[in-house]
Amino acid sequence: MVESFLTKSEPLKYKEENLKTEEMIINLGPQHPSTHGVLRLEVVTDGEIVVDVIPHLGYLHRCFEKHAESLPYNQTIPYTDRMDYVAAMNNEWAFVMGAERMLGIDKEIPKRVEYIRVLVSELNRIAAHFIAIGTYGMDIGAFTPFLWMMRDREHILRMLEWASGARMLYNYIWVGGLFYDLPVGFEERAKEFVDYLKPKLKDSETLLINNKIFIERTVNVGVLPRDLAINYGVTGPMLRGSGLRFDLRKVDGYSVYPELDFEVPVGTGKMGTVGDCWDRNWVRYEECWQSIKIIEQCVEKLSGEHKRTKEFDPRAMVPKKIRPKAQDFYVRAENPKGELGYFFRADGRSDQPLRCKARAPSFSNLSVIAEISKGCMLGDLFAILGSMDLNMGEVDR
């Protein structure tokens, strides 16, 4: 029963007869509500103290990489939606950027298309962070913030459905362009939503982020030092929560992000220690404000300098055949959970990649759970897990 997770380097570490007198092995999961997807944690405890945590994967296999290797590039886009399914626009965009750069058409994409991509991706970023913040409150006993976040997230889902025709899995961002232009009136509706959201977001800070009980449950818990985060390949809000100002929208400056004004929030140990659970959650909250700032600028550009015209065709640059020259290529983008990367190997003859590998941020972020959980109380393990904002669809992709 216990030997399934043992490695060759530690052949008998947790055999039952080798456990100390007070130690025991507890299985947490697999069950969806408590573990952010179908994840099983095998926890070795000494009373209520966590000795070690071993995550078990393999319960939600998406087969994404094999799908991508058996389909043309443009037909793979719907499968990207199904990895981190609460941030589907962001998944699509990274994949599409890779294909466009391999084809050498990335500099020819119309500016209106680029601003629309940023707009819908930042809306999706807010929706993803609302899931993270709302369910995190519920993880440690606060139910009302979840209801508030889901209420406001619903507005975003309706807007993205209006634009793409789908609620969560969009297939909207295409290689070379977009499925559709924005519906007439979308820019005005986006501005109305931003004006609506600002006071609601401030209320959420009072209700949850600065709540005394929430602070006591998250401060100085699950501290992730900056060097440990780097060594484990942690990215996104988890890395920035540890104090490192690393955001690919700034570092790589892809699309029109260099033309937009926004900040990169980082953890400062405002309530406790830099890199604790509270810092990670606070970074996500602050990123929602920055996404609002980006959305306002995109709406201004799309209503003015790059407004819609009768001649504009969002599919004008969509290639009839996607057949990149022979090469190995890696592309990355800043998803709500961190760095999403795609590695492609093209042979120059086929419209299907020989190899497609996804570098999912949740997978790397989950790998550090044992390091930051050792010595904590069993009840705090759920606070640590929730602060990671995992999506098992992209872990077991």
Residue pairs with C-beta under 8 A, 6 or more apart in sequence:
1 16
2 14
2 15
2 16
2 25
3 15
4 56
5 14
5 42
5 54
5 56
6 12
6 13
6 14
6 15
12 18
14 25
14 44
14 52
16 25
19 25
19 44
20 46
22 46
22 47
23 44
23 45
23 46
23 51
24 44
24 45
25 42
25 43
25 44
25 45
26 42
26 43
26 44
26 45
26 378
27 40
27 41
27 42
27 43
28 34
28 35
28 40
28 41
28 42
28 43
28 381
29 35
29 38
29 39
29 40
29 41
30 38
30 39
30 40
30 56
30 59
31 38
32 38
34 139
34 382
35 41
35 385
36 135
36 385
36 386
36 388
36 389
36 390
36 391
36 392
37 60
37 390
37 391
37 392
37 393
37 395
38 59
38 60
38 392
38 396
39 55
39 56
39 57
39 59
39 366
39 390
39 392
39 395
40 55
40 56
40 59
41 53
41 54
41 55
41 56
41 369
41 381
41 385
42 53
42 54
42 55
42 56
43 50
43 52
43 53
43 54
43 378
43 381
44 50
44 51
44 52
44 53
44 54
45 51
45 378
48 377
48 378
48 379
49 375
49 376
49 377
49 378
50 373
50 374
50 375
50 376
50 377
50 378
50 380
50 381
51 374
52 370
52 374
53 369
53 370
53 373
53 374
53 381
54 370
55 366
55 369
55 370
57 392
57 395
57 396
58 396
59 392
59 396
60 392
60 393
60 395
60 396
61 396
61 397
62 79
62 82
62 83
62 393
62 394
62 396
62 397
64 79
64 80
64 82
64 83
64 358
64 397
65 356
65 357
65 358
65 397
67 76
67 79
68 76
68 79
68 353
68 356
68 358
69 352
69 353
69 354
69 355
69 356
70 352
71 79
71 352
72 322
72 351
72 352
73 99
73 175
73 322
73 351
73 352
73 353
74 99
74 174
74 175
74 318
74 322
76 95
76 356
77 92
77 95
77 96
77 171
77 173
77 174
77 175
78 169
78 171
80 88
80 91
80 92
80 94
80 95
81 88
81 91
81 92
81 168
81 169
81 170
81 171
82 88
82 169
82 393
83 91
83 358
83 360
83 391
83 393
83 394
83 397
84 90
84 91
84 128
84 335
84 336
84 337
84 340
84 360
84 362
84 391
84 393
84 394
85 168
85 169
85 391
85 393
86 127
86 128
86 131
86 168
86 336
86 391
87 124
87 125
87 127
87 128
87 335
87 336
87 337
87 391
88 124
88 168
88 169
88 170
89 120
89 121
89 123
89 124
89 160
89 170
89 172
89 173
90 121
90 124
90 125
90 128
90 333
90 335
90 336
90 340
91 335
91 340
91 394
92 170
92 171
92 172
92 173
93 117
93 121
93 173
93 333
94 331
94 332
94 333
94 335
94 340
94 341
94 342
95 331
95 342
96 173
96 174
96 175
97 106
97 254
97 255
97 331
97 333
98 329
98 330
98 331
98 342
98 344
99 175
99 322
99 324
99 344
100 106
100 109
100 175
100 176
101 329
101 331
102 324
102 325
102 327
102 329
102 344
102 346
103 175
103 319
103 322
103 324
105 176
105 317
105 319
108 317
109 176
109 177
109 317
110 177
110 312
110 316
110 317
111 256
111 301
111 306
112 302
112 306
112 307
112 308
112 312
112 314
113 177
113 178
113 314
113 317
114 255
114 256
115 256
115 298
115 301
115 302
115 306
116 178
116 181
116 182
116 298
116 302
116 314
117 173
117 178
117 255
118 255
118 256
118 257
118 260
118 294
118 298
119 182
119 190
119 295
119 298
119 299
119 302
120 160
120 163
120 164
120 172
120 173
122 291
122 294
122 295
122 298
123 156
123 159
123 160
123 190
123 291
123 295
124 156
124 160
124 336
125 287
125 288
125 291
125 336
126 153
126 156
126 197
126 288
126 291
126 292
127 153
127 156
127 157
127 160
128 336
128 337
129 284
129 285
129 287
129 288
129 291
129 336
130 149
130 150
130 152
130 153
130 156
130 288
131 149
131 153
131 389
132 281
132 284
132 336
132 389
133 145
133 149
133 204
133 208
133 281
133 284
133 285
134 145
134 146
134 147
134 148
134 149
134 150
134 153
135 146
135 386
136 281
136 386
136 387
136 389
137 143
137 144
137 145
137 146
137 208
137 214
138 145
138 146
139 382
139 383
139 385
139 386
140 214
140 217
140 218
140 382
140 383
140 386
141 213
141 217
142 208
142 211
142 213
142 214
144 207
145 204
145 207
145 208
148 200
148 203
148 204
148 207
149 204
152 197
152 200
152 201
155 193
155 196
155 197
156 193
157 167
157 168
159 186
159 189
159 190
159 193
160 166
160 167
160 170
160 172
161 167
162 183
162 186
162 189
163 172
163 180
163 182
163 183
163 186
164 170
164 171
164 172
164 179
164 180
165 180
166 172
171 179
172 178
172 179
172 180
173 179
174 315
174 318
175 318
175 319
175 322
176 315
176 316
176 317
176 318
176 319
177 313
177 314
177 315
177 316
177 317
177 318
178 314
178 315
179 314
179 315
180 314
181 308
181 312
181 314
182 302
182 308
184 308
187 299
187 302
187 303
188 303
190 295
190 298
190 299
191 296
191 299
194 292
194 295
194 296
194 299
197 292
198 292
201 285
201 288
201 289
201 292
204 285
205 285
208 214
209 281
209 282
209 285
214 278
215 271
215 278
217 277
217 380
217 383
218 271
218 276
218 277
218 278
218 281
218 383
218 387
219 271
219 272
219 273
219 276
219 277
219 278
220 272
220 273
220 276
221 276
221 277
221 278
221 376
221 380
221 383
221 384
222 276
222 277
222 372
222 373
222 376
222 380
222 383
222 384
222 387
223 273
223 274
223 275
223 276
223 372
224 234
224 238
224 241
224 242
224 275
224 276
224 280
224 368
224 372
225 242
225 275
226 242
226 243
226 244
226 274
226 275
228 368
228 371
228 372
229 238
229 239
229 242
229 244
229 275
229 368
230 239
230 244
232 364
232 367
232 368
232 371
233 364
233 367
234 242
234 338
234 364
234 365
234 368
235 246
235 338
235 339
235 361
235 364
235 365
236 334
236 335
236 336
236 337
236 338
236 339
236 361
236 365
237 280
237 283
237 284
237 287
237 336
237 337
237 338
237 389
238 280
238 338
238 365
238 387
238 388
238 389
239 246
239 338
240 246
240 247
240 264
240 265
240 266
240 267
240 283
241 266
241 267
241 275
241 276
241 279
241 280
241 281
241 282
241 283
242 267
242 274
242 275
242 279
243 266
243 267
243 268
243 269
243 274
243 275
244 266
245 264
245 266
246 264
247 264
247 334
248 254
248 332
248 333
248 334
248 339
249 257
249 262
249 334
250 257
250 264
252 332
254 333
260 294
260 297
260 298
261 293
261 297
262 290
262 293
262 294
263 290
264 290
265 282
265 283
265 286
265 287
265 290
266 283
267 274
267 275
267 276
267 279
267 280
267 282
267 283
268 274
268 279
269 275
269 276
269 279
270 278
270 279
270 282
271 278
271 279
272 278
272 279
273 279
277 383
277 384
277 386
277 387
280 387
280 388
280 389
281 387
284 389
302 308
321 351
322 351
323 348
323 349
323 350
323 351
324 344
324 346
324 348
325 346
325 348
326 346
326 347
326 348
326 349
327 344
327 345
327 346
327 348
328 343
328 344
328 345
329 343
329 344
329 345
329 346
330 341
330 342
330 343
330 344
331 341
331 342
331 344
332 339
332 340
332 341
332 342
332 359
333 339
333 340
333 341
334 340
335 361
336 389
337 361
337 362
337 365
337 389
337 390
337 391
337 394
338 361
338 362
338 364
338 365
339 359
339 361
340 358
340 359
340 360
340 361
340 394
341 358
341 359
342 356
342 357
342 358
342 359
343 355
343 356
343 357
343 358
343 359
344 353
344 355
344 356
345 353
345 354
345 355
345 356
346 353
346 354
347 354
358 394
358 397
360 394
360 395
360 397
361 394
362 388
362 389
362 390
362 391
362 392
362 394
362 395
363 394
363 395
363 397
365 388
365 389
365 390
366 388
366 390
366 395
369 384
369 385
369 388
372 384
373 380
373 381
373 384
376 384
